Amino acid sequence: MRNIIQFGSILSAAGCKLNFDASTALIQVIEYPPDKATIIEEALHDIDLFDDTALFLDGLAAIHLADLINGYDNPLTPAIRNGVLEALGIKFDGVFVSQTLSKLKTNRSWHLSETPGTCTYFGDLCILRGVEHDPHKRGRRSIRAPDNFHPLKSNKVAREQLVTPAVEALVRSVDPINVVSKPEVINLEQFSKERLEELVLRIQQEINTR
């Protein structure tokens, strides 16, 4: 399996036990809640097909998310681990920040294809998302035709961003007691009139779709 370090926070929040391999700087899932076996295994399958989108932040967080290092109990104290994770915005008051998990879910879910105009990893799940309506998906729908996905650019097949149902299910499986919605103050005075009007329109659209 490819490195799953970019999804370490989500996997940890979902109850997975992680091991950090110091020789490779990679993490592995070594245990997970039995009642989430199908959800986690399906998510790991999809994550294995994603491109390596890990950033420095993910690597820094990994050793503090890991329960084990090289198969032994993590020698870092819970206070140190939580302190670093809170400094990174991954945790707040000892629990995971829901907004951060949501951003990681979206920003790390990119994948490639071996052939342009189609998807050799996720097939119709990728290229038909602009055709088939998913009532659970919010936001703007793609207007691209199926053969417009993974276009050829500069002799390279472009990658696509796709949060698969399995990854969505993984995030939804996180126990509410393990997450918090960290309050953020938004200074509306810094927005222009046009920006405020856009926000109002988006809010109205969200309300109408519920």
N, C-alpha and C positions, 0 to 999 in steps of 0.2 A: 504494500500500500504506500502511496505517496505520503508526504508529510501532511499531517492534519493540524499543524501548529496554528494556522490561521483561524481555525474554528475551536481552539482550545478553550476559550472563555465560554462558548455556548455549550460545549460538551461537559465542561465542569459544572456549569449551572444546571444542566440536565441530570446530574448525579453520577457522571462517569468518573471512575478512578483513573488518574493519569500517571504515567511514568515518564520522566525526562531522562533521555539517554545522553549523558555528558560527552560521549565520544563522537556523536553525530549532531548534537544540539536539536534532536527531534523528540517528539512526544508520541506516546502510544496509549490507546485506550486498553487497559488491562482488566477492567471490571465495570459492570454497569447494572442498574436495577433490573432484576429479572422481568418485572412487569413492563419494562420499556425495551425489551430485547429487539422486537421487530422494528420499532421506530428507530432505534439507534443503529441497528445493522443496515437498514435501508438508507439512512442518512450517510453512514460511512461509505456505502457503495457509491453514492452520488458524489460525495466529497472527493473520493478517489479519482473521479473523472474531471474534477475541476483543475484549472490551471493553478500554478503556485503563485498565489497573490499575497503571501505573507509579507508583512512589513516589519521594521525594526521593533515597533510596539508589540507585535505578536510574539516575537522572540524574547523580548524582555519580560513579558507577562508569563511566558511558558513555565519558567523555572519556579515561579511563585504560585502558579496554578497546580503544578504537579504534586501529587501526594507522595510519590516516590521519586528518587533520583538513583539511577542505575540499580533499581530493584530494592533499594533501601529507603526507609522512612526519610522524608525530606528534613534535613537538619535545621532548616530555617524555621524560626518560631512563627506561629500563627499571626502574631502581632506584626512581625516584619513583612510576612507575605501579604496580609491584608493592607498594610500601610502602602506598599508599592502598588498594589492593584487599585487602591483608592486614588493614589496620586496619578495613575494612568487613566482614571475615569471609568474603570471597569467595575469597581465596586463602590458602594457608599454605605457607611455604617455597617460594614461586614457582609452585605448582600450585593448581588449583581444589579447593575443599573440597566433597566429594560431598554432605554433608548440606545445604549451602547451595544447591547446584544442585537438590536434591530439593525443598527448601522453595519455591524460586522457581518450579519447575515446577508445583507444586500451587497456591501462593497467587496466581499471576498468570494462571491459566487460567480466567477467568470470561468468560461471553458472554451476550448478550441474545437476545431473540426479538421479532419484530414482532407476533406473535399469541400470546395466552395459551393454555395447555393444549397447546401443541405447540412445536416448535423449528424456526424458519425458517432457521437457519444450519446445524445439524448433524443435523436430522431424527431418524431412528430411533436413531442413535448416541447421542443425548442421552436421549430419552424411554423407550427400551427397556432402559436399563442396569439397571433394577430387575427386569426380566423375564428377559432373556437372561443366562445365567451366563458370565462371562469367567474362565477358569481362571488367567489371568495377573494378575488383580486381587486384591489383598489387602484386608483390612479389612472393615468392615461394609457389607453390601449394602443398597441403597435398598429400602424397602418401599412406595414410592409407585407408584401406577398411572400409566401413560403420560400421561394427561390432567391429572395433578397437577403436572407440571413447568411452569415458567414461569407460576406463578399470577398473577392480577391482584391487585395490592396498591396501594391508594390511587390507583386509576386508572392505575397503571403496571405493565407486565409485569415480573415479578421476573427477575433474572438468575440464571444457574446456573453452578456450578463444574464443569468437565469437562476432564480431561486426556485428550486424544484419542490414539488409537494412533500417529498421526504424531508428536506431541510426545513421547510415550513413546519412540518409536524414535530421535528426535533425541538424547534424553538417553542412551539405551543406546549410541549411536554414539560417544560420547566415549571416546577411547583411555584405557585404565586408567592409562597413564603420565602422563596429564594431570590426574589427580585423586588426592586423598588423603582418607582418613577421619580427620578431626581428632579426637583423643581428648578426651572431655569427662568430667570427674569428676562423678558424681552422688552427692550426700550423702543417703543413704537415711534418715538420722536425722530429716530435716526432713519426711518423709512420715508421715501418720497410718496407723494400723493398717488402716483401710478402704482407703486409697490403695494400700498395699502389697499387700493382698489383690487389689485390682483389677489391679495390674501383674502379679502372679503368674498370674491368670486369663488375661490377655491373652497372656502368654508361652506358656502351655499351649495356648491356641487357635492361636497361630502355629505351634507345633510340630506340632499335630495336622493342620494344613492342608498341611503340606509332604510 
